[in-house]
Amino acid sequence: MFVKQILRDMNKASLLQCLCFLIAISAFFALSSPAFITSVNVVNILTASSVIGLMAVGSTFVIASGAIDLSTAAIMALASVVCAWTAQNLHLSGLPSICVATAVGGLCGVVTGLLINLTRAPSFIITLGMLSIYRALAYILTGGIPIYGLDEGITKIAEAQWLGLSFPALIMLGGMLAGYLILTRTRFGTHTLLLGDNPAASQAMGLQVPRLRLAIFALAGCLSGLAGFIFMARTNSGDPTAGMNYELIAITAVVLGGANLFGGRAAIPGTLAGILCLGVLQNGLNLMAISTFYQTLFVGVVLILASFLRRVGPEQ
């Protein structure tokens, strides 16, 4: 109980620091550009963050278990390509397309988890290899040419709104809520954190570690597949180049939100705060008409600074 209380306090402190950073950069951009603080722009930030946000939820579980997944963006691209192909050739629309993309992502996650269990190699190495394989499959299936011209039923999903929020933003927020409940209210979430905190103790307690790891990577794959559908619907294409380096941004958001990169500690509210920090930073720089070359520089500097400031508090 004492250890749980310490971890809970550390999560709260990390979340508070991330929120302070978010407020600070939001205030700066609000003063720099009147358009930043409008309701339309807030919806734009949430919508633009939806794809990486869903991937970050999956990465939260993977990182909490003491692993790392570098293949999430490649899975997202492959899922969008397969979904676009089936939508065109099988005339799928709406919910069936969402199911296809999610199933493709989940299957990729299962394959990755199985390989980690069978080889017992570090997840970093396996997922780095799968990143190349999944991305190559996306190129092979399309010949390197994006699949354009999707059914209007798919593209309209990305444009739909409810309560002033876009469908992609609602899906991301729904994924965050579901992830929070799973991580904090279920045995699966408790076992995931325990696996990351002490793998040896997890096995000694009788946890089926290979099965748990498989479920974790399957969950991350499903969320990446769903992100692939959103990306496809928003761009009206299944693009094999989609999401280049998105996996690194998702991991950055998770760690920025207070997760321990070595496992055992992670929180979905922190992940959401980390995603919003990155979304606000990107949006604000765009409104200030900062060149994309300098944006990359600013993002790197600010993230390093934010990570350093987050160390002023509980020891990571």
N, C-alpha and C positions, 0 to 999 in steps of 0.2 A: 504493500500500500504506500509506503514511504517513497519507493522508487517511482511508482505511478504518479504521485503528487509532484515529484521533482520534474518528471517529463512533461506533465501538464503545465507547470509553471514556466518551463523553458519554451514550450510551444506558444504560450501566451505572450511571453516577452519578445520572441522572434516575430510573431504576428504584429505586435504593437510597433516594433521598429520598422517593419515593412510598410505598415499603414502610415507611419510618420513620413517615410520616404515618399510614399504615394501622394500624400497631402502636399508635401513640399514641392514636388515637380508639377502637380496639378495647379497649385497656386502660381507658380512661375509662368506656366503656359497660359493661364487665365489672364494674367497681367500682360502677357506678350501678344495675345491674340483674342479679341472679343468673341470670335466664333468658337473658341474652344469650349466655353462653359454652356453652350446651348444644348437643349435636350436632343436635338438631331445629331449633334456631334457625339454625345454620350452613347447614343444607340449605335453610331458608326464605330466607336471604339469597341463596344461589346461584340458587334457583328464581325469586325476584323479580327478579333481575338478568339472567335469561336473555334476555329480549326485547331490552333495550337492549344487552346484551353482544354479541349477534349483529350488531346494527346497527353497533356500535362496531368490530367486526372489518372490516366493509366500509368504514367511514369511515377506518380506519387506512390502507388501500390508497389511497383517494382523496386523503387528506391527504398521504401519502407522495409522491404524484405531483405535488403542488403545486396541487391543486384543492380544492374544497369541495363537499359535497353536502347541500343543505338539504331534499331531497325524500324522504329515507329513511323518515321516519315516515309520510308520506302514502302512500308505496308500501306500507308495512306495512299500513296501514288498507285500502287498495284490495285488496291481496292477500287479506286476511282476509275481506273482503266477497265477493269473487268466489269464494273457496274455500267459504265458507258457502253461497252460492247454489247452486253446483254440487253440493255435498254433499247439499243438500236435494232438488234437482230431478233429479239424476242418480244419487242414492243412492250417493255415493262415501264411502269410509271408509278410515281409516288411510293407508297409503302413497300411494294415488292422490291423496288430498287434499293431502298434503305436496308431491307433484309439481306439482299445480295451483298452489298458493300460490307455490312456488319459481319456476315458469315465468312466472307473472304478474309477479313481482318482477323476474326477469331481463329480460323484455320491456320493462318500464318503464325499467330501467337502460340498455338498448340505445337506446331512444328518446331518453333524456336525453343519452347519449354522442353520438348522431348529430347532435342539435341543436347541441351544443357544437362539434363538428367542422365542421358546415355554416356556422354563424354566426360562429365564431371569437370569440364573446363570452365574457366571464369566466364561469367555472362558477358563481360566486355568483349572477349574474343569471339564468342559464338555470334552475338548480335552484330558485331562489326562485319563478320562474314555474311550473315543473313541480310544485312543492309545491301551489300553488293548483289546478292542473289535476287532479292525481291525487286530491286531497282532494274536489274538486267531483265527479269521476266516482264516488267512493265514495258521496257523498250522492245523486247522481242514480240510481244503481243500486238504492239502498235506499229512496229517498224520504225519507231522513233517519231512518228507523226501523231499529234493529238487527235482524238476522236471528237469531232464537232457535230453540232446539229442535234441536240437532244430534244426529247419530247417536251412540249410546253408544260405538261403536268409536273415535270421535274424542276424546271427553272422557276416556275411560279412558287414552288415550295420555298426557295431561297428568298423570294420577294415578299412572302406572306408576313403579316404582322398580327400580333395579338397583345392587347393592353399596351400598345405603343412600342413593343419590342419585336424585333425581327425573329423569324423562325430559327436561324442559326444561333442567335443570342439565347433564345429560350432553350434550345437543345443543350447548349453549353452550361447554362445555369442549372438545368435539370440534371445534367451529368454530374455537376459539382455537388448538388444536393444528394443524389443517389450515392456518390462516392463517399460523402461525409457520413451518411447513415451506415453504409457498409463498413467503413473503417472504424467507426466508433460504437456501433450498436450490434455488431454480429461477431460470432466466433471467428469467422473468416478474417475479419479485420484485426481482431486480437491476435490470432495466430500469425498473421502477416507481420505485425510489429514484433512479435516474439521471435520469429525466425530471423529478422534483421538484427535484433538486439543480441541474441545468443543462439546460434544454430545448434551448438552441441546440446544446450538445455532443451531445445525444441525436440530433438530426437530422443533425448532421455525421457521426456514427458510423453512420448508415444505418438507425436505428431507424424503424419505421413508427409514428410518434407517433399519428396518428389511430386506427389499428387498436389500438394499445396502450391509448389512452384509452378506446376503446369497450369493450375487454375489462375494464378496471378498473371502469367504471360498471356493466357487466353483472354482474360479481361482487358488487359492493355491492348491486345490485338483488336478486339471488338470495338473499343473506343477509337482506335486509329482508323478502322474501317468506316465507322460512322463519320469521323472527321473527313475521310476521303469522299463520302457522299456529299457532304456540305461543300467541300472545295469544288467538286464536280458541278453541283447545282449552281453555285455562285458564278463559276467561270464558263458554264455551258460547254464543258469539255472534259474528256478523260485524258489527262496530260501525264505522260511518263516522267516528266521533269518536275512534277508538282512537289512542293514542300522541301526543296533542297535546304538542308541544314535546320529544318524545323525541329528535328529531334534534339538538337543542342539547345535551342531556344526553350523548348518544353522542359528540359532538364534544368536549365538555368532558372526558370520560373519556380520550379519545385524547391530548389535549394535556396533561392532568394526568399521563399516563403517560410523558411525555417527548418526544412528537412535535413536530416543528417545523411550525407552522401554515402556513409558506410552502413546505413540501415538502423532500424529500431526506433526512429522518430520521424514522423511526418504528419502533416495536417492539411486537409483539403481547404479550410479557410485561408491558410497561408499560401497554398498554391494559387487560389483565386486572387489573392492580393498580389502575388508575384506576377501573374498574368496581366493584371490591370496595370501594374507598374510598367511592364514592357509595352502594353498597348497604348497607354497614355504617352509614354516617351516617343514612340514611333509617330503617333498622331500629332503630337505637339510639334515635333520637328518638321513634319509635312506642312502644317499650317504656317510655320515660320519660313517655308520655302527653302529649307536647308537642303543642299545637294545630298543625294543618296550616298555619295562617297564619304561625306563628312558625317552622315547619320550613323554609318557603321562605326566610325571612330568614337562618336559621342556615346553610342549605346555601350560599347566596350568599356569606356572610361567610367561612365556612370554606374554600370553594373559592378565593376571592381570596387568603386568607392562605396557603393551601397553594401556590398558584401563585407568590406572592411569595417564599416560603421556597425553592421549587425553583430560583429564580434565583440563590441563593447556591451557586455552583458553576460548572460550565462555562457559558460564554456561549452563549445561545440564538441 
